[in-house]
Amino acid sequence: MKTKRNLTTGQLTGLSITESLGITPLINAGGPNTRHSGSRPRPETIRAMEAMSEVFVQMDELLIAAGERIAELTGNEAATVTSGASGGMVVQAAAAMAKDDPDRISRLPITDGMPNELIIQKGHRFIYDHLYLAPGARFVEAGGPDGCTIYEVEAAITARTAGFIHLESPFKNVGAVPLPDLAELAHSHGLPVLADCASMLPPRENLTSYTGQGADLVSFSGGKAVRGPQSTGFLVGKPEWIEYARLNNAPNPGVTRAQKVSKEEIAGLLAALEAFVSVDEEAETRKYREQMNFIVDQIAEIPGMTVEVKHNYDHYIPQAVVTFNDQWRGPSTSEIVTRLKAGTPRVFAADGQGPSNVMWIDPLNLQEGEVEIVAEQFRIILIEAASGR
Ligand SMILES: *Cc1c(COP(=O)(O)O)cnc(C)c1O
């Protein structure tokens, strides 16, 4: 039911906004998933956005200066701002094809007469990879679903090759060509490696890990664990390729115009990154682990499943992971996720999507007091489900 309340009078809260629109907010216990509105911007992020609204600037000056600041904060040679890691992927492909040629830049996504092939290992194909095609590139696949050799990648190179794609994801790297080998091959042909490392933060050391292994442009999300504006991301890499990326990106006219990032979002991202890199990572990990141990303790006795805190050490943060086993008599993980979301309060928990016996709770977005609420809702729904209801 919508109320008459609006956004310009009276006391404004998150709840007053959702109420006035007739929608119900949820507790986000499933991580910085875009469909569930990402992550909570840091207070520093919001403060910088509000302050930046007071001034006007020349956007290219701001973007160059912001890039220099990001490079400094992350320990890279060069950097630039993008509209999410996916915006970064579009810009990577555009930069690989058009470089700094104004005629090519203005012609994208029409790529007749320019190198437009991106070599991608079959195992690196994933749901967002079509972003690379948006500026007019096409894929040339190498290897099979279970792995790829450097020779298979090399055999895919033609006169039309514009670059190589590398996906960094803990689930996708089995059997892939190691990044340093891919970079060596690419560079021996004068070609760039475009890496998508969107969700590989924390650990903070990953900010320099992929550029250190030779990637020329590395795309990160600003709206996941960095907790900048949800719409932001950034590329780090070699100065030459960062410059090509900037020239191919908004606000310059061209195919990436639809991906503009406002001065407020740029300031918000800088503040978020400044805060992100200064956090004590050990203490942060310990806090998340304690919260997830609490969830595990609340549901550990329920039959038909194993539950444990998992933290893949080179990726992200500890999560409470439930794996249903052969003794499980209840409904599917997706049904449990649906029930949690239909509850009061609504809770978003994540599952493997599609047929999967795994689901998990992610602490990144949990606010003060919410771990207890999530644990209780999860326990009630799991006990009910375990009894076959
Ligand atoms: C999240 C993610 C993206 C998209 O990032 P946005 O910042 O939401 O645009 C791309 N690639 C991978 C591997 C991701 O995990």
The ligand as an SDF file (V2000), in Angstrom:
LIG
                    3D

 15 15  0  0  0  0  0  0  0  0999 V2000
   30.2130   -8.7940  -10.2780 C   0  0  0  0  0  0  0  0  0  0  0  0
   30.9590   -9.2180  -11.4700 C   0  0  0  0  0  0  0  0  0  0  0  0
   30.9040   -8.4620  -12.6500 C   0  0  0  0  0  0  0  0  0  0  0  0
   30.0630   -7.2150  -12.7700 C   0  0  0  0  0  0  0  0  0  0  0  0
   30.5180   -6.2060  -11.9420 O   0  0  0  0  0  0  0  0  0  0  0  0
   29.6630   -4.8620  -11.7400 P   0  0  0  0  0  0  0  0  0  0  0  0
   30.5670   -3.9930  -10.9270 O   0  0  0  0  0  0  0  0  0  0  0  0
   28.4270   -5.2650  -11.0250 O   0  0  0  0  0  0  0  0  0  0  0  0
   29.3920   -4.3200  -13.0820 O   0  0  0  0  0  0  0  0  0  0  0  0
   31.6600   -8.8870  -13.7200 C   0  0  0  0  0  0  0  0  0  0  0  0
   32.4120   -9.9970  -13.6420 N   0  0  0  0  0  0  0  0  0  0  0  0
   32.4790  -10.7690  -12.5440 C   0  0  0  0  0  0  0  0  0  0  0  0
   33.3560  -11.9890  -12.5160 C   0  0  0  0  0  0  0  0  0  0  0  0
   31.7500  -10.4050  -11.4100 C   0  0  0  0  0  0  0  0  0  0  0  0
   31.8200  -11.1670  -10.3030 O   0  0  0  0  0  0  0  0  0  0  0  0
  1  2  1  0
  2  3  1  0
  2 14  2  0
  3  4  1  0
  3 10  2  0
  4  5  1  0
  5  6  1  0
  6  7  2  0
  6  8  1  0
  6  9  1  0
 10 11  1  0
 11 12  2  0
 12 13  1  0
 12 14  1  0
 14 15  1  0
M  END
$$$$
